[in-house]
Amino acid sequence: MSILPPTTHSLTDLLTAVTVQAQHGPADVRVSGLTLDSRQAAPELAFFALRGAQTDGHQFIAKAVEQGTAVVVCQELPAELNPATTYVQVPDSAEAMAHMAAAFYDHPSKKLKLVGVTGTNGKTTCATLLHKLFRELGYHVGLLSTVQNQIDEEVIPATHTTPDAIRLNALLAQMVQAGCTHTFMEVSSHAVVQHRVTGLQFAGGIFTNLTHDHLDYHGTFDEYLKAKKGFFDGLRKTAFALTNADDKRGMVMLQNTAARRETYSLRNLATFRARLVENAVHGLHLEIDGRDVQFRLIGVFNAYNLLAVYGAAVLLSEDATEVLTILSGLTSAPGRFEPTVSAKTRVTGIVDYAHTPDALENVLSTIAQIRQPSQQVITVVGCGGNRDAAKRPIMADLAVKGSNRVVLTSDNPRFEDPNDILAQMQAGVPPQEQGKVLTIPDRREAIKTACALAQPGDIVLVAGKGHETYQEIKGVRTSFDDKQVLQEMFDLLGK
């Protein structure tokens, strides 16, 4: 499904919510499209010159003008102005683009109930569970997630956790056009800082947790916290702000929000409370608000995810009993604690997206809670290149502490040397634990080795990439699916 705006818009209408510092050129301009890519610039289009971490869009203004773009939105005017082009100078091009994109697509977020999920871990699981839940409740529902974007069951491939503001508003407009009443989306810290969600009207926001991640981008943990909190600061008083009361930064999220403040917890007093009765290989048994419920999901971290989803659904006026009944039968998102069991030796392979210290610790803790004393845990783990390097030794240390054997390997090295990444991970392995660690840069060989080491009934955890079906090396993505490779190695080794 694609969407084309039925009419063009006047530039004046698109600038209603934008702070304009200066405007040069024709005032009576019609705009039939928006772009931040100068290669796509054309007559009747508005081009946005964004300042990014890698490139500055201001360098491409001349190219956009050469291609006939009607409007240039920028933070700094070029030395030479084309008299046929309208230049709009603003304090922040990304913020202006978000407001103009929302106006261009007729504010689609106001026409459905949009709920954002933010936090370090659990965003994809919560958004996916909400999408599945509300589909089962009989609604037409949109999903915007790391794994994929969906309009009901139609899948639209995802390229970022949160798309740019133009693409995001276009997707929301598609969802409105398709009859969606609800949309659930992940909101990354990058999306908040880069104004991708600016101008959207949310019915609610969910906070999962906050741990060490993305410091390569934000610089400090405080800036990372500030980015997450910024999402809640922007919620309207008609929205709800649902936070994890057991996370030590959970209540910080609510400090300056105008939204209704709601909480969920396994350990403290909260609006929505659960008690963990059992966490076993067959699933979770929780008591939620006085109701006993069995779930198919495994792990304490999923108890929090389920509780957050339940709370959000109730805050969206759904019946609590019906919500729990449906949730009890749902499975998680792809690549989130996803099991594969070998037919012959009953070795259990688990693929998980755990790419942060907290996520890896949660997965290993969950395995420790459900495994039998005789089962050995063999963990395959790496760290992505051109990302937060500070977590690399921590990840290795956690893997060693939670496993009987560890195979350190490549994740997505991107433009870094995999051996440099692995050396930084190895620095986190205590000297007395070196004997149980192998380092194999080739990820396929690493998974093969882990499977070969596994004895009948053991557990092989392959962490870091989860749902991803590629490996990125020096700018090139090649096909690589952890779950598929794991199954191939089971078959090859007769496991």
Buried (B, 14 or more C-beta within 10 A) or exposed (E): EEBEBEEBBEBEEBBEBBEEEEBBBEEEBEBBBBBBEBEBBBEBBBBBBBBEEEEBBBEBBBEBBEBBBBBBBBBEBBEEBBEEBBBBBBEBBBBBBBBBBBBBBBBBBEBBBBBBBBBBBBBBBBBBBBBBBBBBBEBBBBBBBBBBBBBBEEEBEBEBBBBBBBBBBBBBBBBBBBEBBBBBBBBBBBBBBBBBBBBBBBBBBBBBBBBBBBBBBBEEBEBBBBBBBBBBBBBEEEBBBBBBBBBEBBBBBBEEBBBBBBBBBBEEEBBBBBBEEEBEEEBBBBEBBEEEBBBBBBBBBBBBBBBBBBBBBBBBEBEBEEBBEBBBEBEBBBBBBBEBEBEEBEBBBBBBBBBBBBBBBBBBBBBEBBBEEEBBBBBBBBBBBEBBBEBBBBBBBBBBEBBBBBBBBBBBBBEBEBEEBBBBBBEBBEEEBEEEBBBBBEBBEBBBBBBEBBEEBBBBBBBBBBBBBEBBBEEEEEEBBBBEBBBBBBEEBEB
